[in-house]
Amino acid sequence: MTKHIAPREQRESEISLAQLRGDCARMAPHWVVPATAVPAPVPPSRIHGVVVTAASARLIDAMSEYGD
């Protein structure tokens, strides 16, 4: 089986990092996302039907040793 190697051509998609950063900087104002309200946390009393193994529960319980 023979391999055909196509000649490499300069394509429009092959731009430098500096050009890409410049394009992104010019487009940034168009990508502004409006602020949204942060949803309120769900109280534990509303969470039901979640089942975890005992090993997972012990792991989560032990993680408090690493916090704060």
Secondary structure by P-SEA (a helix, b strand, c coil): cbbbbcccccccccccaaaaaaaaaaaccccccccccccccccccccccccccaaaaaaaaacccccc
